[in-house]
Amino acid sequence: MADLQATVEFAVELYKFYNVDLFQRGLYQVRCSLRVSPRLPVQVETCLPDAATTGIPSVHNGMGGGERGARMSGGGEGSSGNSPTTSSDSRSGATIIDDAGASRVFQILYRNEEVSLRDVIMFRAHLLVDSRHLKESIERAEFSLNLELWFGEQTNGNILTLASTRTLQLNFHPGRGLHYHLPVLFDYFHLAAVSIGIHASLVALHQPYIK
């Protein structure tokens, strides 16, 4: 029986992009989104921390869900176009596109090129849990982070196409939280990596207001 609402907050920093040997020169962007098991009632908010502190509307609500990912899985092409941007942080260049946090768009010209991003995106997952089995209820959420690499040619203006995806399974523990810093390598046909830092903690337990 779900009689409590738990809020788990995730801070994701897209720190640096490494071009190992990308086949195409042009414009790139890294996007990330939080996924939660569809078996639980959950609501996910995406926001930019700097914009939130200055009163700029920066929160995007979305119902969570998604399949459990492997430790690192996925990869593919096909989606294209830019979705409407909900908000942006002019100091870091980060934006929110639908329920995903996105880095600024950057240009890649050379092999072994490094680009400093330092964009921070916040996710808050509100889920209904059983107070008698709190730890087990939160662990059933099976949090995962979906990372996407988007590409666009300079001649196409701001139109970007999804080039590659990766999914990281996040082993969140309610008592210890979660602290990762690791590079994520995209697929062989998009030989590049992004270093990310992920921090998460249980920040609230209270009476539920989501259904």
C-alpha positions in Angstrom: 0.0 0.0 0.0 1.4 3.4 -1.1 0.8 5.8 1.8 3.8 8.1 1.5 5.3 10.3 -1.2 9.1 10.3 -1.6 11.1 12.9 -3.5 14.5 11.9 -4.9 16.6 14.7 -6.4 19.2 14.2 -9.1 21.9 16.7 -10.1 23.5 15.8 -13.4 26.5 17.8 -14.7 27.5 17.5 -18.3 31.1 18.3 -17.7 33.2 17.9 -20.9 32.7 16.5 -24.4 35.5 14.5 -26.1 35.6 14.0 -29.8 37.6 10.8 -30.3 37.0 10.5 -34.0 33.6 11.6 -35.2 32.9 11.0 -38.8 31.0 14.3 -39.4 32.0 17.9 -38.5 29.3 20.2 -37.5 27.1 21.1 -34.5 26.4 18.8 -31.6 24.3 18.8 -28.5 24.1 16.4 -25.5 20.6 15.8 -23.9 19.8 13.8 -20.8 16.5 12.6 -19.3 15.5 10.6 -16.2 13.6 7.4 -16.6 11.7 5.5 -13.9 10.0 2.1 -13.9 6.4 2.3 -15.3 5.3 0.0 -12.5 5.3 2.9 -10.0 3.1 6.0 -9.9 5.7 8.7 -10.4 6.1 12.3 -11.6 9.4 13.7 -12.8 10.3 17.4 -12.9 13.2 18.8 -14.9 14.7 22.2 -14.0 17.8 24.3 -14.3 19.2 25.2 -10.8 20.5 28.7 -11.6 17.3 29.8 -13.4 15.2 28.4 -10.5 17.0 30.6 -8.0 16.4 33.8 -10.0 12.7 33.3 -10.3 12.7 32.3 -14.0 10.1 29.6 -14.8 12.4 26.6 -15.3 10.5 23.5 -14.3 9.0 21.0 -16.7 6.7 18.3 -15.3 6.4 14.9 -17.0 5.1 11.6 -15.9 8.0 9.2 -15.5 8.3 5.8 -17.0 10.5 3.8 -19.3 12.1 0.4 -19.6 14.9 -0.6 -17.4 18.2 -0.1 -19.2 21.4 -2.2 -19.0 24.4 -0.7 -17.3 25.2 0.9 -20.6 23.0 0.1 -23.5 21.2 1.5 -26.5 22.3 3.3 -29.7 20.5 4.3 -32.8 19.4 6.9 -35.2 16.2 8.2 -36.6 14.5 11.1 -34.7 15.0 14.5 -36.0 14.1 18.1 -35.4 14.1 20.4 -32.5 11.4 20.2 -29.8 10.0 23.4 -28.2 12.4 24.7 -25.5 10.7 25.1 -22.1 13.4 27.2 -20.5 17.1 28.1 -20.6 19.9 29.3 -18.5 21.8 32.1 -20.2 24.9 31.7 -18.0 25.6 28.1 -18.7 23.8 27.6 -22.0 21.7 24.7 -20.7 18.1 24.4 -21.9 15.1 22.1 -21.2 13.6 20.5 -24.3 10.4 18.5 -23.4 11.4 16.5 -20.3 15.1 16.4 -21.2 17.9 18.7 -20.1 20.2 19.8 -23.0 23.6 21.3 -23.2 24.4 24.3 -25.3 24.9 23.5 -29.0 28.7 23.4 -29.8 30.8 23.0 -32.9 33.2 20.1 -33.6 35.9 20.6 -36.2 38.9 18.5 -35.2 39.8 15.0 -34.1 40.7 14.7 -30.4 38.9 18.0 -29.7 37.6 18.7 -26.2 34.7 21.0 -25.4 34.0 22.2 -21.8 30.3 22.2 -21.2 29.7 22.4 -17.4 25.9 22.4 -17.7 23.9 21.3 -14.7 20.4 19.8 -15.0 18.2 18.9 -12.0 15.6 16.1 -11.9 13.1 15.6 -9.1 11.3 12.3 -9.0 8.1 12.2 -6.9 6.9 8.6 -6.3 4.4 6.9 -4.1 6.0 4.4 -1.6 5.0 2.0 1.2 6.1 3.4 4.5 6.5 -0.2 5.9 8.9 -1.1 3.1 10.4 2.2 2.2 13.8 1.0 1.0 12.3 -1.7 -1.2 9.7 0.6 -2.6 12.3 3.2 -3.7 14.6 0.6 -5.2 11.7 -0.7 -7.3 11.8 2.6 -9.1 14.8 1.4 -11.1 16.1 4.9 -12.1 18.0 5.2 -15.3 19.6 8.2 -17.2 19.1 8.4 -20.9 21.9 10.3 -22.8 21.4 11.4 -26.4 23.9 12.8 -28.9 22.3 15.2 -31.4 23.9 16.4 -34.6 23.2 19.1 -37.2 25.1 20.5 -40.2 25.8 24.2 -40.1 24.0 24.7 -43.3 20.8 23.4 -41.8 20.5 26.2 -39.2 19.3 24.9 -35.9 17.8 21.6 -37.1 19.4 18.7 -35.1 19.0 15.0 -35.6 19.3 12.2 -33.0 22.6 10.4 -33.7 23.2 8.1 -30.8 21.8 7.1 -27.4 23.1 5.5 -24.2 21.2 4.4 -21.1 22.9 4.3 -17.6 21.2 2.2 -14.9 21.4 4.3 -11.6 21.8 2.1 -8.5 20.3 4.5 -6.0 20.3 3.6 -2.3 17.9 5.7 -0.1 20.4 5.8 2.8 23.7 6.4 0.9 22.4 8.3 -2.1 24.3 8.1 -5.3 27.5 9.7 -6.5 29.0 9.0 -9.9 31.6 10.7 -12.1 32.3 8.8 -15.3 32.8 9.1 -19.1 30.1 7.8 -21.3 31.2 6.6 -24.7 28.7 6.7 -27.6 28.7 4.0 -30.3 31.3 3.1 -32.8 29.8 5.2 -35.6 29.8 8.2 -33.3 33.1 7.8 -31.6 32.9 10.5 -28.9 32.3 10.6 -25.1 30.9 13.0 -22.5 32.1 13.0 -18.9 29.2 13.4 -16.5 28.8 13.8 -12.7 25.6 12.4 -11.1 24.5 13.1 -7.5 21.2 11.9 -6.0 19.6 11.9 -2.6 16.3 11.3 -0.9 15.1 14.9 0.0 11.5 14.5 1.2 8.9 12.1 2.7 5.4 13.4 3.2 1.7 12.8 2.5 1.1 12.1 -1.2 -0.3 14.7 -3.5 0.2 12.8 -6.8 -2.1 10.1 -7.9 
